[in-house]
Amino acid sequence: MVYEQLIKRGFTLKLPKHLRMDLSVPFGELVQERELVSKLNVRKDGRVIAVGDRTTQTLLKYGIEPDLAIFDFKTKRKRIYVRDIKEHYKNHRTVTNPAGEITFDLFKAIEIALILHKKIGIRVEGEEDLATLPCVYFAADGDKIVYGIPNKGLNITTVDKAIKEKSRGVLSKMRLIKNTGVKMHGTAIISDFDDTLFLTDDAIRETSRSMLGKALSRKEVRKLPRSIKSRIYYEAFSKNMDLLIPNLKLIKLYRRYAAKGYDIIVLSARGMDLLNHTINMLKGSNVPYKKLLLRKDLNSKDQEWKLEMINDIADRYKRLIAFEDKEDNLKLFASALRGDNIEYFLVKRNAISRYRN
């Protein structure tokens, strides 16, 4: 069963009272705190997913850093302050999720976290009491999900086919409720900037030649150490921005979209230090746009940051059309945001083609 049959954007799953008994019996093995290290051999086993503040804090105490931690800064519905969690998951994602429900935002946040294969924290405003179900649904076989059972201990569920079927069974019996009060706009165009809207080859070659004594392609620059690469990009996109070539074919297309009332959103992994230069480029080439989004945290990966931004934008629009020059990015977006009304186009200079994963 694909999850689009369970839940979709703008809806919430609500647990009926008669299903509560199905969840009263733990999926996995009940253990005590002192048994954690021996039970979670993180070198050999799959990922570790922690649901709950005390569970996450306990794992961290024993030197086990969860690959995904879901917390709400509460335990037994009382607010607590957990310093370890805040330190380990400073850049956590925040979603809203009422008790006894699974919102689409929580569902999608868990899916994206497990697709990205990096250590991620999700803070829930409300309750994370049912978060184990989507964790099981999206986890890979061999992953271990740990959550607390009040006054009894910790439950460790090792994901396998049977556990997944049990999770799907409960999810499929939950009631699908349409969210009210959420205003959805029409169509948004999401556009990458560098090598999509503006071609950077000449600027990067000239900058690398002046800095390193050798003209390098963008592909060659990507292989350089981060510090050198960042300097080249900054110089190319600021001092040598007059060498950036506008993609006139795409800009004309955006003008037609804007005339239809579509919102143009420029989404660039450039840092905020290039904000003014980017605005000047857009204005200088008469690119219509409603919003410009740049990356605030340069330590985050380009494609991961863009994925989260597109997911957020999809909450506010009925339809999205995305233009991007990196095929790997489009592949990630299409796999993580399947089921949404999003069209993808691969841009290679003047060639614009529909992308299908």
C-alpha positions as CSV (number, residue, x, y, z in Angstrom):
1,M,0.0,0.0,0.0
2,V,1.5,3.4,-1.0
3,Y,1.0,6.1,1.6
4,E,-1.0,8.3,-0.8
5,Q,-3.9,5.8,-0.1
6,L,-3.5,6.5,3.6
7,I,-3.0,10.2,3.9
8,K,-2.4,13.2,1.6
9,R,-1.4,16.9,2.0
10,G,-4.1,18.9,3.8
11,F,-5.4,15.9,5.7
12,T,-4.8,14.3,9.2
13,L,-5.2,10.8,10.4
14,K,-7.2,10.5,13.7
15,L,-7.1,7.4,15.9
16,P,-10.6,6.0,16.7
17,K,-11.2,4.9,20.3
18,H,-11.7,1.2,19.3
19,L,-8.1,1.1,17.8
20,R,-6.4,2.1,21.1
21,M,-6.4,-1.5,22.2
22,D,-4.5,-2.5,19.1
23,L,-1.7,-0.1,20.2
24,S,-1.7,-1.1,23.8
25,V,0.3,-4.3,23.0
26,P,3.9,-3.2,22.1
27,F,5.3,-4.2,18.7
28,G,8.7,-5.2,19.9
29,E,10.8,-6.2,23.0
30,L,10.6,-4.5,26.4
31,V,14.0,-3.8,27.9
32,Q,15.4,-1.9,30.8
33,E,17.8,1.0,30.5
34,R,20.9,-1.0,31.4
35,E,20.3,-3.4,28.5
36,L,20.3,-0.7,25.8
37,V,23.9,-0.9,24.8
38,S,23.9,-4.7,24.4
39,K,20.6,-4.6,22.5
40,L,21.5,-1.8,20.1
41,N,24.7,-2.9,18.4
42,V,24.8,0.3,16.2
43,R,27.8,-0.9,14.3
44,K,26.1,-4.0,12.9
45,D,22.4,-3.1,13.0
46,G,20.4,-0.6,10.9
47,R,19.5,2.9,12.0
48,V,18.3,3.8,15.5
49,I,15.1,5.9,15.7
50,A,14.0,7.4,19.0
51,V,10.5,8.5,19.8
52,G,10.1,10.6,22.9
53,D,12.3,12.9,25.0
54,R,13.3,10.6,27.8
55,T,14.1,7.9,25.2
56,T,16.3,10.2,23.2
57,Q,18.0,11.5,26.3
58,T,18.6,8.0,27.6
59,L,20.2,6.9,24.3
60,L,22.4,9.9,24.3
61,K,23.5,9.2,27.8
62,Y,24.8,5.8,26.7
63,G,26.6,7.2,23.7
64,I,24.0,6.1,21.2
65,E,23.0,9.0,18.9
66,P,19.7,8.3,17.2
67,D,19.7,8.7,13.4
68,L,16.2,10.2,13.9
69,A,14.9,11.6,17.1
70,I,11.3,12.8,17.6
71,F,10.6,14.9,20.7
72,D,8.3,17.5,22.1
73,F,10.3,18.8,25.1
74,K,7.6,17.1,27.3
75,T,7.4,13.9,29.3
76,K,4.1,12.5,30.6
77,R,2.6,15.6,29.1
78,K,4.6,17.9,31.4
79,R,7.1,20.3,29.8
80,I,10.8,19.6,30.5
81,Y,14.1,21.1,29.5
82,V,16.4,18.6,27.9
83,R,19.8,20.1,27.2
84,D,21.3,17.1,25.5
85,I,18.6,17.0,22.9
86,K,18.9,20.7,22.1
87,E,22.7,20.4,21.7
88,H,22.5,17.3,19.4
89,Y,19.6,18.5,17.3
90,K,20.1,22.3,17.0
91,N,18.7,22.5,13.5
92,H,15.7,20.3,14.1
93,R,12.5,20.5,12.1
94,T,9.3,21.6,13.9
95,V,5.9,20.2,13.0
96,T,2.5,20.5,14.6
97,N,0.7,17.3,15.6
98,P,-2.2,17.0,18.1
99,A,-2.6,14.1,20.5
100,G,-4.2,11.0,19.0
101,E,-3.5,12.2,15.5
102,I,-0.9,11.9,12.7
103,T,-0.8,15.1,10.6
104,F,0.5,15.0,7.1
105,D,3.3,17.3,8.2
106,L,4.6,14.7,10.7
107,F,4.1,11.9,8.2
108,K,6.1,13.7,5.6
109,A,8.8,15.0,8.0
110,I,9.5,11.4,9.0
111,E,9.7,10.2,5.4
112,I,12.1,12.9,4.4
113,A,14.3,12.4,7.4
114,L,14.7,8.7,6.6
115,I,15.3,9.3,2.9
116,L,18.1,11.8,3.7
117,H,20.2,9.3,5.7
118,K,21.6,11.8,8.1
119,K,21.0,12.5,11.8
120,I,17.9,14.6,12.1
121,G,15.7,15.8,14.9
122,I,11.9,16.5,14.6
123,R,10.3,18.6,17.3
124,V,6.6,18.1,17.7
125,E,4.4,20.9,18.9
126,G,1.6,19.0,20.4
127,E,2.1,15.2,20.9
128,E,4.3,12.6,19.4
129,D,2.3,9.7,20.9
130,L,1.6,8.0,17.5
131,A,4.8,8.9,15.7
132,T,6.0,5.2,16.0
133,L,3.5,4.2,13.3
134,P,4.9,6.3,10.4
135,C,8.4,5.5,11.7
136,V,7.8,1.8,11.2
137,Y,6.1,2.5,7.9
138,F,9.1,4.4,6.4
139,A,12.0,2.6,8.2
140,A,14.0,0.0,6.4
141,D,14.2,-3.7,7.5
142,G,16.7,-3.9,10.4
143,D,16.2,-0.4,11.7
144,K,15.4,-0.2,15.4
145,I,12.7,2.0,16.8
146,V,13.0,2.8,20.5
147,Y,10.2,4.4,22.6
148,G,9.3,4.5,26.3
149,I,6.5,2.7,28.1
150,P,5.7,4.6,31.3
151,N,6.7,2.8,34.5
152,K,7.8,-0.3,32.5
153,G,10.9,0.4,30.5
154,L,11.9,0.9,26.9
155,N,10.5,-0.9,23.9
156,I,12.8,-1.8,21.0
157,T,11.1,-2.7,17.7
158,T,13.2,-4.2,15.0
159,V,11.6,-3.4,11.7
160,D,10.7,-6.3,9.4
161,K,7.9,-7.2,7.0
162,A,5.5,-8.4,9.6
163,I,5.9,-5.3,11.8
164,K,5.4,-3.1,8.7
165,E,2.2,-4.9,7.9
166,K,0.9,-4.4,11.4
167,S,1.7,-0.7,11.2
168,R,0.0,-0.3,7.8
169,G,-3.0,-2.2,9.2
170,V,-3.5,0.4,12.0
171,L,-2.8,3.3,9.8
172,S,-5.4,2.1,7.2
173,K,-8.1,1.9,9.9
174,M,-7.5,5.5,11.2
175,R,-10.0,8.2,10.1
176,L,-8.9,10.6,7.4
177,I,-9.9,14.2,8.3
178,K,-9.6,17.2,6.0
179,N,-7.9,20.1,7.7
180,T,-9.9,23.3,7.8
181,G,-8.8,26.9,7.7
182,V,-5.8,26.2,5.4
183,K,-5.8,28.6,2.4
184,M,-4.3,27.0,-0.7
185,H,-3.1,29.2,-3.5
186,G,-3.1,28.3,-7.2
187,T,0.1,27.5,-9.0
188,A,3.7,28.3,-8.0
189,I,6.8,28.1,-10.2
190,I,9.9,27.1,-8.2
191,S,13.1,28.0,-10.0
192,D,16.7,27.3,-9.2
193,F,19.1,30.3,-9.9
194,D,22.6,29.3,-10.8
195,D,22.8,27.3,-14.1
196,T,19.1,27.4,-14.4
197,L,18.1,31.1,-14.5
198,F,21.6,32.3,-15.0
199,L,24.5,30.4,-16.6
200,T,27.6,30.6,-14.6
201,D,30.3,28.9,-16.7
202,D,32.1,32.1,-17.9
203,A,32.0,33.7,-14.4
204,I,33.4,30.6,-12.7
205,R,36.2,30.1,-15.4
206,E,37.3,33.7,-15.1
207,T,37.3,33.6,-11.3
208,S,39.1,30.3,-11.0
209,R,41.7,31.6,-13.5
210,S,42.4,34.8,-11.6
211,M,42.5,33.0,-8.2
212,L,44.2,29.7,-9.1
213,G,45.9,30.5,-12.4
214,K,43.8,27.9,-14.2
215,A,40.3,28.2,-15.7
216,L,38.1,25.5,-14.2
217,S,34.7,24.3,-15.1
218,R,31.9,24.3,-12.5
219,K,32.2,20.5,-12.3
220,E,35.9,20.8,-11.6
221,V,35.3,23.5,-8.9
222,R,32.9,21.2,-7.1
223,K,35.7,18.8,-6.4
224,L,37.9,21.5,-4.7
225,P,38.1,21.8,-0.8
226,R,35.1,23.6,0.6
227,S,36.9,26.7,1.6
228,I,38.4,27.3,-1.9
229,K,35.2,26.4,-3.6
230,S,33.2,28.8,-1.5
231,R,35.6,31.7,-2.3
232,I,35.4,31.0,-6.0
233,Y,31.6,30.9,-5.9
234,Y,31.4,34.1,-3.9
235,E,33.8,36.0,-6.2
236,A,32.1,34.7,-9.4
237,F,28.6,35.6,-8.2
238,S,29.5,39.0,-6.8
239,K,32.6,40.7,-8.5
240,N,32.2,38.8,-11.7
241,M,28.4,38.7,-11.8
242,D,28.4,40.7,-15.1
243,L,29.7,37.4,-16.7
244,L,26.6,35.5,-15.6
245,I,24.4,34.9,-18.7
246,P,20.6,35.1,-18.3
247,N,18.7,32.1,-19.6
248,L,16.4,34.1,-21.9
249,K,14.3,31.2,-23.0
250,L,13.4,30.4,-19.4
251,I,12.9,34.0,-18.4
252,K,10.4,34.5,-21.3
253,L,8.6,31.4,-20.0
254,Y,8.4,32.8,-16.5
255,R,7.0,36.0,-17.8
256,R,4.2,34.1,-19.5
257,Y,3.6,32.2,-16.2
258,A,3.5,35.5,-14.3
259,A,0.9,36.9,-16.8
260,K,-1.3,33.9,-16.0
261,G,-1.1,34.8,-12.3
262,Y,1.3,32.1,-11.2
263,D,3.7,32.9,-8.3
264,I,7.4,32.7,-9.2
265,I,9.5,31.6,-6.3
266,V,13.3,31.6,-6.8
267,L,15.0,29.0,-4.6
268,S,18.7,29.2,-4.5
269,A,21.4,27.5,-2.3
270,R,23.4,30.7,-2.4
271,G,24.2,32.2,1.0
272,M,22.5,35.3,2.4
273,D,25.7,37.2,1.8
274,L,24.8,37.2,-1.9
275,L,21.2,38.5,-1.4
276,N,21.7,42.0,-2.9
277,H,23.7,40.7,-5.8
278,T,21.0,38.1,-6.5
279,I,18.2,40.7,-6.4
280,N,20.2,43.0,-8.7
281,M,20.6,40.1,-11.2
282,L,16.9,39.4,-11.2
283,K,15.9,43.0,-11.6
284,G,18.5,43.6,-14.2
285,S,17.1,40.9,-16.4
286,N,13.5,41.7,-15.6
287,V,12.8,38.3,-14.1
288,P,9.3,38.3,-12.5
289,Y,9.3,36.8,-9.0
290,K,7.2,36.9,-5.9
291,K,9.7,35.5,-3.4
292,L,13.4,34.9,-3.3
293,L,14.6,32.2,-0.8
294,L,18.4,31.8,-0.1
295,R,20.1,29.3,2.2
296,K,20.8,30.7,5.7
297,D,22.8,27.7,6.9
298,L,25.6,27.0,4.5
299,N,26.5,23.8,6.3
300,S,23.3,22.2,5.1
301,K,23.4,20.4,1.7
302,D,22.0,22.1,-1.3
303,Q,19.5,19.3,-2.2
304,E,18.4,18.6,1.3
305,W,17.7,22.3,2.0
306,K,15.8,22.6,-1.3
307,L,13.7,19.5,-0.6
308,E,12.6,20.9,2.8
309,M,11.8,24.3,1.2
310,I,9.7,22.7,-1.6
311,N,7.9,20.5,0.9
312,D,6.9,23.7,2.9
313,I,5.8,25.5,-0.3
314,A,3.7,22.5,-1.3
315,D,1.6,23.1,1.8
316,R,0.4,26.4,0.4
317,Y,-0.2,25.7,-3.3
318,K,-2.5,23.3,-5.2
319,R,0.1,22.9,-8.0
320,L,3.9,23.3,-8.3
321,I,6.2,23.4,-11.3
322,A,9.9,23.1,-10.5
323,F,12.9,24.0,-12.7
324,E,16.4,22.7,-11.8
325,D,19.7,22.0,-13.6
326,K,20.8,19.1,-11.4
327,E,19.2,15.8,-12.3
328,D,20.2,14.3,-8.9
329,N,18.2,17.0,-7.1
330,L,15.1,16.3,-9.3
331,K,15.5,12.6,-8.6
332,L,15.4,13.2,-4.8
333,F,12.5,15.7,-5.0
334,A,10.4,13.4,-7.2
335,S,11.0,10.4,-4.9
336,A,10.4,12.2,-1.6
337,L,7.4,14.3,-2.8
338,R,5.6,11.7,-4.8
339,G,1.8,12.0,-4.7
340,D,1.9,15.7,-4.6
341,N,0.8,17.7,-7.6
342,I,4.3,18.7,-8.7
343,E,5.8,18.8,-12.2
344,Y,9.6,18.7,-12.7
345,F,11.7,20.1,-15.5
346,L,15.4,19.6,-16.2
347,V,17.2,22.7,-17.5
348,K,20.4,22.3,-19.5
349,R,21.1,25.8,-20.8
350,N,18.4,26.4,-23.5
351,A,17.1,22.8,-23.4
352,I,14.2,22.4,-21.0
353,S,12.7,18.9,-20.7
354,R,10.1,17.2,-18.6
355,Y,11.7,15.1,-15.9
356,R,10.1,11.8,-14.9
357,N,11.6,9.6,-12.2
